[in-house]
Amino acid sequence: MKRMNIIRMAVLLAFIARPLAAWLAPSAFAQGGGALRAVFMYPAQMTWKECRRLWGMNVNATEAGKGRTFYSYNNRHLDVLVDPDGKVISLGLY
């Protein structure tokens, strides 16, 4: 449960940081329409096993090179990149 709270906090911070980033670099946001399209997180210690326990196995799996696997959830706006040892490299929320 603690890990889920950390993920929720990261998403919340990303939505708070977007207006600040737009204020600091308005030209970068003007070109892209200013919409936040995705949030990427790089957990220090998370495994694919934990992801399956939290969010299930309704995924499409694709080989990503270097032995990595890219999992895209069919029922969530969530992508997970996993290394050959089963450790999560990144989580993408879109």
DSSP file (Angstrom, degrees, kcal/mol; ACC not computed):
  #  RESIDUE AA STRUCTURE BP1 BP2  ACC     N-H-->O    O-->H-N    N-H-->O    O-->H-N    TCO  KAPPA ALPHA  PHI   PSI    X-CA   Y-CA   Z-CA
    1    1 A M     >        0   0    0      0, 0.0     4,-1.9     0, 0.0     5,-0.2   0.000 360.0 360.0 360.0 -35.3    0.0    0.0    0.0
    2    2 A K  H  >  +     0   0    0      1,-0.2     4,-1.9     2,-0.2     5,-0.1   0.901 360.0  53.1 -61.8 -40.6    2.9    2.4    0.7
    3    3 A R  H  > S+     0   0    0      1,-0.2     4,-2.2     2,-0.2    -1,-0.2   0.897 106.8  52.3 -62.1 -40.7    4.2    2.0   -2.8
    4    4 A M  H  > S+     0   0    0      1,-0.2     4,-2.5     2,-0.2    -1,-0.2   0.893 107.9  51.6 -63.3 -39.4    0.8    2.9   -4.3
    5    5 A N  H  X S+     0   0    0     -4,-1.9     4,-2.2     2,-0.2    -1,-0.2   0.878 108.4  51.6 -64.2 -37.4    0.7    6.1   -2.1
    6    6 A I  H  X S+     0   0    0     -4,-1.9     4,-2.2     2,-0.2    -2,-0.2   0.911 110.4  48.6 -64.9 -42.1    4.2    7.0   -3.5
    7    7 A I  H  X S+     0   0    0     -4,-2.2     4,-2.1     2,-0.2    -2,-0.2   0.919 110.9  50.0 -64.8 -43.6    3.0    6.5   -7.0
    8    8 A R  H  X S+     0   0    0     -4,-2.5     4,-2.4     1,-0.2    -1,-0.2   0.905 110.5  50.5 -61.0 -40.8   -0.1    8.6   -6.4
    9    9 A M  H  X S+     0   0    0     -4,-2.2     4,-2.7     1,-0.2    -1,-0.2   0.893 108.1  52.7 -65.0 -39.8    2.0   11.4   -4.9
   10   10 A A  H  X S+     0   0    0     -4,-2.2     4,-1.9     2,-0.2    -1,-0.2   0.907 110.5  47.4 -62.9 -41.3    4.3   11.4   -7.9
   11   11 A V  H  X S+     0   0    0     -4,-2.1     4,-1.9     2,-0.2    -2,-0.2   0.927 112.0  50.0 -65.3 -44.5    1.4   11.8  -10.2
   12   12 A L  H  X S+     0   0    0     -4,-2.4     4,-1.8     1,-0.2    -2,-0.2   0.919 110.3  50.0 -60.0 -44.4    0.0   14.6   -8.1
   13   13 A L  H  X S+     0   0    0     -4,-2.7     4,-2.8     1,-0.2    -1,-0.2   0.867 107.0  55.7 -62.6 -36.3    3.4   16.4   -8.1
   14   14 A A  H  X S+     0   0    0     -4,-1.9     4,-1.5     1,-0.2    -1,-0.2   0.900 108.2  47.5 -63.7 -39.8    3.6   16.1  -11.8
   15   15 A F  H  < S+     0   0    0     -4,-1.9    -1,-0.2     1,-0.2    -2,-0.2   0.824 114.7  46.4 -71.9 -29.9    0.3   17.8  -12.3
   16   16 A I  H  X S+     0   0    0     -4,-1.8     4,-0.9    -5,-0.2    -2,-0.2   0.878 111.5  51.9 -74.2 -39.0    1.3   20.6   -9.8
   17   17 A A  H  X S+     0   0    0     -4,-2.8     4,-2.9     1,-0.2     5,-0.2   0.777  94.1  73.1 -70.7 -27.1    4.7   20.9  -11.5
   18   18 A R  H  X S+     0   0    0     -4,-1.5     4,-2.5     1,-0.2    -1,-0.2   0.926  97.6  45.3 -57.8 -50.0    3.3   21.4  -15.0
   19   19 A P  H  > S+     0   0    0      0, 0.0     4,-1.8     0, 0.0    -1,-0.2   0.883 113.8  51.3 -62.1 -34.7    2.0   24.9  -14.5
   20   20 A L  H  X S+     0   0    0     -4,-0.9     4,-2.2     2,-0.2    -2,-0.2   0.926 110.9  47.5 -65.5 -43.7    5.2   25.9  -12.8
   21   21 A A  H  X S+     0   0    0     -4,-2.9     4,-2.4     1,-0.2    -1,-0.2   0.879 110.3  53.1 -63.9 -37.7    7.2   24.5  -15.8
   22   22 A A  H  < S+     0   0    0     -4,-2.5    -1,-0.2    -5,-0.2    -2,-0.2   0.863 110.2  47.8 -65.1 -35.3    4.9   26.4  -18.2
   23   23 A W  H  < S+     0   0    0     -4,-1.8    -2,-0.2    -5,-0.2    -1,-0.2   0.885 114.6  45.6 -72.3 -37.9    5.6   29.6  -16.3
   24   24 A L  H  < S+     0   0    0     -4,-2.2    -2,-0.2     1,-0.2    -1,-0.2   0.838 131.1  20.3 -74.2 -32.7    9.4   29.0  -16.3
   25   25 A A    >X  +     0   0    0     -4,-2.4     4,-1.2    -5,-0.2     3,-0.7  -0.555  69.7 164.0-135.9  68.9    9.5   28.0  -20.0
   26   26 A P  H 3> S+     0   0    0      0, 0.0     4,-2.1     0, 0.0     5,-0.2   0.813  73.0  59.6 -62.3 -31.5    6.4   29.3  -21.7
   27   27 A S  H 3> S+     0   0    0      1,-0.2     4,-1.5     2,-0.2     5,-0.1   0.869 102.1  53.9 -67.2 -34.1    7.8   29.0  -25.3
   28   28 A A  H <> S+     0   0    0     -3,-0.7     4,-0.9     1,-0.2    -1,-0.2   0.877 113.4  42.3 -66.2 -36.9    8.2   25.2  -24.8
   29   29 A F  H  X>S+     0   0    0     -4,-1.2     5,-0.9    -7,-0.2     4,-0.6   0.800 107.3  60.7 -80.6 -28.7    4.6   24.8  -23.7
   30   30 A A  H ><5S+     0   0    0     -4,-2.1     3,-0.5     1,-0.2    -2,-0.2   0.875 104.0  50.8 -65.2 -36.2    3.3   27.1  -26.4
   31   31 A Q  H 3<5S+     0   0    0     -4,-1.5    -1,-0.2     1,-0.2    -2,-0.2   0.866 115.3  41.0 -69.5 -36.1    4.7   24.9  -29.2
   32   32 A G  H ><5S-     0   0    0     -4,-0.9     3,-0.6    -5,-0.1    -1,-0.2   0.350 115.0-106.5 -96.7   6.0    3.1   21.7  -27.8
   33   33 A G  T <<5 -     0   0    0     -4,-0.6    -3,-0.2    -3,-0.5    -4,-0.1   0.346  50.0 -97.7  85.0  -8.0   -0.3   23.1  -26.8
   34   34 A G  T 3 <S+     0   0    0     -5,-0.9     2,-0.4     1,-0.2    -1,-0.2   0.580  78.6 139.5  77.2   9.7    0.6   23.0  -23.1
   35   35 A A    <   -     0   0    0     -3,-0.6     2,-0.6    -6,-0.2    -1,-0.2  -0.734  53.6-130.5 -93.0 134.9   -1.1   19.7  -22.3
   36   36 A L        +     0   0    0     -2,-0.4     3,-0.1     1,-0.2   -21,-0.0  -0.729  31.5 173.5 -79.3 118.9    0.5   17.2  -20.0
   37   37 A R        +     0   0    0     -2,-0.6     2,-0.3     1,-0.3    -1,-0.2   0.731  56.0   6.5-103.1 -27.0    0.3   13.9  -21.9
   38   38 A A        -     0   0    0      2,-0.0     2,-0.4    54,-0.0    -1,-0.3  -0.995  51.2-148.3-156.2 155.0    2.3   11.5  -19.8
   39   39 A V  E     -A   93   0A   0     54,-2.7    54,-3.1    -2,-0.3     2,-0.4  -0.999  17.3-161.2-126.9 128.3    4.0   11.1  -16.5
   40   40 A F  E     -A   92   0A   0     -2,-0.4     2,-0.4    52,-0.2    52,-0.2  -0.920   6.1-171.8-113.5 137.0    7.1    8.8  -16.2
   41   41 A M  E     -A   91   0A   0     50,-2.7    50,-2.6    -2,-0.4   -34,-0.0  -0.948  14.7-156.8-126.4 147.8    8.4    7.4  -12.9
   42   42 A Y        -     0   0    0     -2,-0.4    48,-0.2    48,-0.2    47,-0.1  -0.770  19.1-155.6-124.9  83.2   11.6    5.5  -12.3
   43   43 A P        -     0   0    0      0, 0.0     3,-0.4     0, 0.0    -2,-0.0  -0.329  10.5-144.7 -66.3 139.5   11.0    3.5   -9.1
   44   44 A A  S    S+     0   0    0      1,-0.3     2,-0.3    -2,-0.0     0, 0.0   0.877  90.0  16.2 -70.7 -38.3   14.2    2.6   -7.2
   45   45 A Q  S    S+     0   0    0      2,-0.0     2,-0.3    42,-0.0    -1,-0.3  -0.781  84.6 123.9-142.4  93.5   12.9   -0.8   -6.0
   46   46 A M        -     0   0    0     -3,-0.4    42,-3.1    -2,-0.3     2,-0.3  -0.984  36.7-153.4-148.3 142.3    9.9   -2.3   -7.8
   47   47 A T  B  >  -E   87   0B   0     -2,-0.3     4,-1.8    40,-0.3    40,-0.2  -0.766  29.3-118.0-115.8 161.5    9.5   -5.6   -9.5
   48   48 A W  H  > S+     0   0    0     38,-2.9     4,-2.5    -2,-0.3     5,-0.2   0.840 116.1  61.2 -63.1 -32.6    7.2   -6.9  -12.3
   49   49 A K  H  > S+     0   0    0     37,-0.4     4,-1.9     1,-0.2    -1,-0.2   0.899 103.6  48.7 -60.4 -41.4    5.8   -9.3   -9.7
   50   50 A E  H  > S+     0   0    0     -3,-0.2     4,-2.5     2,-0.2    -1,-0.2   0.896 109.6  52.4 -65.2 -40.5    4.6   -6.4   -7.6
   51   51 A C  H  X S+     0   0    0     -4,-1.8     4,-3.3     1,-0.2     5,-0.5   0.925 109.0  49.6 -61.1 -44.7    3.1   -4.7  -10.7
   52   52 A R  H  X S+     0   0    0     -4,-2.5     4,-1.9     1,-0.2    -1,-0.2   0.896 111.9  48.8 -61.7 -39.6    1.1   -7.9  -11.5
   53   53 A R  H  < S+     0   0    0     -4,-1.9    -1,-0.2    -5,-0.2    -2,-0.2   0.902 118.0  40.1 -66.6 -40.4   -0.1   -8.1   -7.9
   54   54 A L  H  < S+     0   0    0     -4,-2.5    -2,-0.2    -5,-0.1    -3,-0.2   0.915 134.9  14.1 -74.2 -44.4   -1.2   -4.4   -7.9
   55   55 A W  H  < S-     0   0    0     -4,-3.3     3,-0.4     1,-0.3    -3,-0.2   0.435  98.9-125.8-120.8  -1.3   -2.7   -4.1  -11.3
   56   56 A G     <  -     0   0    0     -4,-1.9    -1,-0.3    -5,-0.5    -2,-0.1  -0.343  32.0 -73.9  88.9-169.3   -3.2   -7.6  -12.7
   57   57 A M  S    S+     0   0    0     -2,-0.1     2,-2.3    -4,-0.1    -1,-0.2   0.134  77.2 125.1-120.1  18.2   -2.1   -9.3  -15.9
   58   58 A N        +     0   0    0     -3,-0.4    16,-2.9    -6,-0.1    17,-0.7  -0.502  51.3 126.6 -79.2  75.7   -4.3   -7.8  -18.6
   59   59 A V  E     -B   73   0A   0     -2,-2.3     2,-0.5    14,-0.3    14,-0.2  -0.875  61.8-131.9-132.8 158.8   -1.3   -6.6  -20.7
   60   60 A N  E     -B   72   0A   0     12,-2.2    12,-2.4    -2,-0.3     2,-0.4  -0.968  31.0-151.6-103.9 129.4    0.3   -6.8  -24.1
   61   61 A A  E     +B   71   0A   0     -2,-0.5     2,-0.4    10,-0.2    10,-0.2  -0.876  15.8 179.9-107.9 136.1    3.9   -7.7  -23.8
   62   62 A T  E     -B   70   0A   0      8,-2.2     8,-3.2    -2,-0.4     2,-0.2  -0.999  32.1-116.4-134.1 134.8    6.6   -6.6  -26.4
   63   63 A E  E     -B   69   0A   0     -2,-0.4     6,-0.2     6,-0.2     3,-0.1  -0.522  26.5-170.4 -67.5 134.8   10.3   -7.3  -26.5
   64   64 A A        -     0   0    0      4,-2.6     5,-0.2     1,-0.3    -1,-0.1   0.234  41.0 -99.5-114.3  11.9   12.1   -4.0  -26.1
   65   65 A G  S >  S+     0   0    0      3,-0.5     3,-2.2     1,-0.0    -1,-0.3   0.110 100.2  56.8  85.7 154.8   15.7   -5.1  -26.8
   66   66 A K  T 3  S-     0   0    0      1,-0.3     3,-0.1    -3,-0.1    -1,-0.0   0.752 132.5 -64.6  57.0  26.6   18.6   -5.8  -24.4
   67   67 A G  T 3  S+     0   0    0      1,-0.3    -1,-0.3    16,-0.1     2,-0.1   0.481 102.7 135.6  79.6   1.8   16.4   -8.5  -22.8
   68   68 A R    <   -     0   0    0     -3,-2.2    -4,-2.6    15,-0.1    -3,-0.5  -0.439  42.8-147.5 -82.5 157.7   13.9   -5.9  -21.6
   69   69 A T  E     -BC  63  82A   0     13,-2.4    13,-2.9    -6,-0.2     2,-0.6  -0.990   1.2-149.8-128.1 136.5   10.1   -6.3  -21.9
   70   70 A F  E     -BC  62  81A   0     -8,-3.2    -8,-2.2    -2,-0.4     2,-0.5  -0.924  13.9-165.9-106.7 118.9    7.6   -3.5  -22.4
   71   71 A Y  E     -BC  61  80A   0      9,-3.4     9,-3.1    -2,-0.6     2,-0.5  -0.912   4.0-169.9-108.2 128.6    4.1   -4.2  -20.9
   72   72 A S  E     -BC  60  79A   0    -12,-2.4   -12,-2.2    -2,-0.5     7,-0.2  -0.971  21.7-131.4-118.7 118.2    1.2   -2.1  -21.8
   73   73 A Y  E     -B   59   0A   0      5,-2.5     5,-0.3    -2,-0.5   -14,-0.3  -0.467   8.0-156.1 -70.8 135.0   -2.0   -2.6  -19.8
   74   74 A N  S    S+     0   0    0    -16,-2.9    -1,-0.1    -2,-0.2   -15,-0.1   0.768  93.6  38.3 -79.3 -27.8   -5.2   -3.0  -21.8
   75   75 A N  S    S+     0   0    0    -17,-0.7     2,-0.3     3,-0.1    -1,-0.2   0.252 117.0  48.4-110.2  10.8   -7.5   -1.8  -19.1
   76   76 A R  S    S-     0   0    0     -3,-0.2     2,-1.2   -18,-0.2   -21,-0.0  -0.950  82.4-114.3-143.1 161.2   -5.4    1.0  -17.6
   77   77 A H  S    S+     0   0    0     -2,-0.3    17,-1.5    -5,-0.1     2,-0.4  -0.538  79.3 116.9 -92.8  65.9   -3.4    4.0  -18.9
   78   78 A L  E     - D   0  93A   0     -2,-1.2    -5,-2.5    -5,-0.3     2,-0.4  -0.998  42.7-173.4-143.6 132.1   -0.2    2.4  -17.7
   79   79 A D  E     -CD  72  92A   0     13,-2.4    13,-2.9    -2,-0.4     2,-0.4  -0.962   8.8-164.0-123.0 144.0    3.0    1.1  -19.4
   80   80 A V  E     -CD  71  91A   0     -9,-3.1    -9,-3.4    -2,-0.4     2,-0.5  -0.994   7.0-158.6-132.8 127.2    5.8   -0.7  -17.6
   81   81 A L  E     -CD  70  90A   0      9,-2.4     8,-3.4    -2,-0.4     9,-1.3  -0.926  18.5-170.1-105.0 126.1    9.3   -1.3  -18.8
   82   82 A V  E     -CD  69  88A   0    -13,-2.9   -13,-2.4    -2,-0.5     6,-0.2  -0.930  15.5-133.3-123.2 138.0   11.0   -4.3  -17.1
   83   83 A D    >   -     0   0    0      4,-2.9     3,-2.1    -2,-0.4   -16,-0.1  -0.290  40.3 -93.3 -80.0 172.4   14.7   -5.4  -17.2
   84   84 A P  T 3  S+     0   0    0      0, 0.0    -1,-0.1     0, 0.0   -17,-0.1   0.742 125.1  56.7 -60.1 -23.7   15.7   -9.1  -17.7
   85   85 A D  T 3  S-     0   0    0      2,-0.1     3,-0.1     1,-0.0   -17,-0.1   0.438 121.5-104.1 -87.4   0.2   15.8   -9.7  -14.0
   86   86 A G  S <  S+     0   0    0     -3,-2.1   -38,-2.9     1,-0.3   -37,-0.4   0.554  75.3 139.0  89.5   8.5   12.2   -8.6  -13.5
   87   87 A K  B     -E   47   0B   0    -40,-0.2    -4,-2.9   -39,-0.1     2,-0.4  -0.702  57.3-115.3 -88.4 138.9   13.0   -5.1  -12.0
   88   88 A V  E     - D   0  82A   0    -42,-3.1   -42,-0.3    -2,-0.3    -6,-0.3  -0.576  28.6-177.7 -75.3 126.8   10.9   -2.2  -13.2
   89   89 A I  E     -     0   0A   0     -8,-3.4     2,-0.3    -2,-0.4    -7,-0.2   0.866  67.3  -7.9 -87.5 -46.2   12.9    0.4  -15.1
   90   90 A S  E     - D   0  81A   0     -9,-1.3    -9,-2.4   -48,-0.2     2,-0.4  -0.998  50.5-147.9-153.2 153.6   10.0    2.8  -15.6
   91   91 A L  E     -AD  41  80A   0    -50,-2.6   -50,-2.7    -2,-0.3     2,-0.5  -0.979  17.9-162.5-117.1 133.6    6.3    3.3  -15.2
   92   92 A G  E     -AD  40  79A   0    -13,-2.9   -13,-2.4    -2,-0.4     2,-0.5  -0.975   4.1-168.7-121.5 122.7    4.5    5.5  -17.7
   93   93 A L  E      AD  39  78A   0    -54,-3.1   -54,-2.7    -2,-0.5   -15,-0.2  -0.926 360.0 360.0-106.5 131.3    1.0    6.9  -17.0
   94   94 A Y              0   0    0    -17,-1.5   -16,-0.1    -2,-0.5    -1,-0.1   0.353 360.0 360.0-136.7 360.0   -0.8    8.5  -19.9
